[in-house]
Amino acid sequence: MTTEIGTPARVLLVGKRVRVLDELGRALREAGMVVREETDADRVRYGVDGASIDILALGRAVTGPKRDRMISSLKAQNPTLRVVDGLAPIPSIIVAQIREVVTAPNRDTRIVGAAAYESGDNSIVLVLRRPAHLDVTLHRLDPLYRVHETDVYTGPLDKGRQRLPLGRRVGRGERFLVVEADHETTVHPLG
């Protein structure tokens, strides 16, 4: 996966759990990115050259003043640095968020303009700016922090508002929709 200028995207992963960082790093390397992993925010702040990375991806446990100082330090060296805050402790979601930054950086021109979950008729609603071939996957983190994944739809869809029935009820918890539309990835928190 390359940046706009055709070079492999350089990603710095910062998180608390080595196992999760290793899994993320492996998936991103398989996608063609150059990846560095780190668990210490201070070591990042003082030991990483911000100009050597394109994307800083942070786990949910990376918060507070240390997070802010780390981002400020790296952005001082690289004003174009893009920061991804992990939405959930689900590696495939964070990978999709990073792919989103690389493949669909401009929110106003993305194929998928909006996405929502409608509980009344148990469906996903997408608004497409143009016709595209889609792969739509729903991820859910239940109240016990178990991960559930549902393949929603694969195939072509036309421009406009599209309703995708889920078939079975979606349980409680945090929900995230990952949409691959003609090689453009977007991630949509659904609540």
C-alpha positions as CSV (number, residue, x, y, z in Angstrom):
1,M,0.0,0.0,0.0
2,T,1.6,3.2,-1.1
3,T,1.3,6.9,-0.4
4,E,0.2,9.5,-3.0
5,I,3.8,9.8,-4.3
6,G,4.0,6.0,-4.9
7,T,6.3,5.0,-2.0
8,P,5.3,2.4,0.6
9,A,3.4,4.0,3.5
10,R,5.6,4.2,6.6
11,V,3.6,3.5,9.7
12,L,4.5,3.8,13.4
13,L,2.2,1.7,15.7
14,V,2.1,2.8,19.3
15,G,0.1,0.7,21.8
16,K,0.1,-1.1,25.1
17,R,0.0,-4.8,24.0
18,V,2.9,-6.3,22.1
19,R,0.8,-9.2,20.8
20,V,-1.7,-6.8,19.2
21,L,1.1,-4.6,17.8
22,D,2.7,-7.7,16.3
23,E,-0.5,-8.8,14.7
24,L,-1.2,-5.3,13.3
25,G,2.4,-5.0,12.0
26,R,2.2,-8.4,10.3
27,A,-1.1,-7.4,8.5
28,L,0.3,-4.0,7.4
29,R,3.5,-5.5,6.1
30,E,1.5,-8.0,4.1
31,A,-0.3,-5.0,2.6
32,G,3.1,-3.5,1.5
33,M,3.6,-1.0,4.2
34,V,6.8,-0.3,6.2
35,V,6.0,-0.7,9.9
36,R,7.7,0.1,13.2
37,E,6.1,-0.9,16.5
38,E,6.5,0.8,19.9
39,T,5.0,0.5,23.4
40,D,6.7,3.5,25.1
41,A,5.4,7.0,24.2
42,D,8.5,8.7,25.7
43,R,10.8,6.5,23.5
44,V,8.7,7.6,20.5
45,R,8.9,11.2,21.5
46,Y,12.6,11.3,21.9
47,G,13.8,8.4,19.7
48,V,11.7,8.6,16.5
49,D,12.3,11.0,13.7
50,G,8.8,12.2,12.6
51,A,10.1,12.7,9.1
52,S,10.6,8.9,8.9
53,I,6.9,8.1,9.2
54,D,3.8,9.0,7.3
55,I,1.1,7.6,9.6
56,L,1.1,7.4,13.4
57,A,-1.5,4.8,14.6
58,L,-2.4,4.9,18.3
59,G,-4.1,2.2,20.4
60,R,-7.0,3.2,22.6
61,A,-4.8,3.0,25.7
62,V,-2.5,5.8,24.4
63,T,-4.2,8.8,26.0
64,G,-3.6,12.0,28.0
65,P,-0.7,14.4,28.0
66,K,1.9,11.9,27.0
67,R,-0.1,11.2,23.8
68,D,-0.5,14.9,23.0
69,R,3.3,15.6,23.6
70,M,4.2,12.6,21.4
71,I,2.0,13.8,18.5
72,S,3.2,17.4,18.9
73,S,6.9,16.3,18.8
74,L,6.4,14.1,15.7
75,K,4.3,16.8,13.9
76,A,7.0,19.4,14.5
77,Q,9.3,17.2,12.5
78,N,6.6,16.2,9.9
79,P,3.6,18.6,9.5
80,T,2.0,16.2,7.1
81,L,2.0,13.3,9.6
82,R,-1.5,11.6,9.7
83,V,-2.7,10.4,13.1
84,V,-5.0,7.4,13.4
85,D,-6.7,6.8,16.8
86,G,-7.7,3.2,17.1
87,L,-11.4,2.9,17.4
88,A,-11.4,-0.5,19.0
89,P,-9.0,-3.2,20.3
90,I,-9.8,-5.2,17.1
91,P,-6.7,-5.5,14.9
92,S,-8.8,-5.7,11.6
93,I,-10.5,-2.4,12.5
94,I,-7.2,-0.6,13.0
95,V,-5.7,-2.1,9.8
96,A,-8.8,-0.8,8.0
97,Q,-8.4,2.6,9.6
98,I,-4.8,2.8,8.4
99,R,-5.9,1.6,4.9
100,E,-8.5,4.3,5.0
101,V,-5.9,7.0,5.5
102,V,-3.9,5.7,2.6
103,T,-6.7,4.9,0.1
104,A,-9.4,7.5,0.9
105,P,-7.7,10.5,2.5
106,N,-10.3,13.1,1.3
107,R,-13.7,12.7,3.1
108,D,-15.5,14.9,0.5
109,T,-14.7,12.6,-2.4
110,R,-14.9,9.2,-0.9
111,I,-17.2,6.7,-2.6
112,V,-19.1,6.0,0.6
113,G,-20.5,9.3,1.8
114,A,-22.3,8.0,4.9
115,A,-23.1,4.7,6.7
116,A,-25.6,3.9,9.5
117,Y,-27.2,1.0,11.3
118,E,-31.0,1.1,11.5
119,S,-32.1,-1.1,14.3
120,G,-35.8,-0.8,13.4
121,D,-35.4,-3.0,10.3
122,N,-32.0,-4.4,11.3
123,S,-30.2,-3.1,8.2
124,I,-27.1,-1.1,7.2
125,V,-27.7,2.0,5.1
126,L,-25.0,3.3,2.8
127,V,-25.0,6.5,0.7
128,L,-22.7,6.0,-2.3
129,R,-21.4,8.9,-4.4
130,R,-21.0,6.7,-7.5
131,P,-21.6,3.0,-8.5
132,A,-19.0,0.7,-7.1
133,H,-18.2,-2.9,-6.2
134,L,-18.4,-3.3,-2.4
135,D,-17.3,-5.6,0.4
136,V,-19.1,-4.7,3.6
137,T,-18.2,-6.2,7.0
138,L,-19.7,-5.4,10.4
139,H,-17.5,-5.8,13.4
140,R,-18.9,-5.7,16.9
141,L,-17.2,-5.6,20.3
142,D,-19.6,-7.0,22.8
143,P,-19.9,-5.9,26.5
144,L,-17.5,-8.8,27.4
145,Y,-14.9,-7.5,24.8
146,R,-15.5,-10.5,22.5
147,V,-15.1,-9.7,18.8
148,H,-17.9,-10.6,16.4
149,E,-17.6,-10.2,12.6
150,T,-20.5,-10.4,10.1
151,D,-20.1,-10.3,6.3
152,V,-22.9,-8.0,5.2
153,Y,-22.6,-7.7,1.4
154,T,-20.3,-8.4,-1.5
155,G,-21.1,-7.1,-5.0
156,P,-22.0,-4.1,-7.1
157,L,-24.2,-1.3,-5.8
158,D,-25.5,1.8,-7.6
159,K,-25.1,5.4,-6.7
160,G,-27.4,6.8,-3.9
161,R,-29.0,5.4,-0.8
162,Q,-28.6,1.6,-0.4
163,R,-30.2,-0.6,2.3
164,L,-28.5,-3.9,3.2
165,P,-30.5,-6.2,5.4
166,L,-28.5,-8.0,8.0
167,G,-30.8,-11.0,8.4
168,R,-30.1,-11.7,12.0
169,R,-30.2,-9.3,15.0
170,V,-27.0,-7.5,15.9
171,G,-26.3,-7.7,19.6
172,R,-25.2,-5.0,22.0
173,G,-21.8,-3.4,22.0
174,E,-19.7,-1.1,19.9
175,R,-20.3,-1.6,16.2
176,F,-18.0,-0.7,13.3
177,L,-18.6,-1.0,9.6
178,V,-15.7,-1.6,7.2
179,V,-16.5,-0.9,3.5
180,E,-14.1,-1.7,0.7
181,A,-15.5,0.2,-2.4
182,D,-13.4,-0.2,-5.5
183,H,-10.1,-0.6,-3.5
184,E,-11.0,2.4,-1.3
185,T,-11.4,1.5,2.4
186,T,-13.6,3.4,4.9
187,V,-14.4,2.7,8.5
188,H,-17.7,3.9,10.1
189,P,-18.3,3.7,13.8
190,L,-22.0,2.8,14.2
191,G,-22.4,2.9,18.0
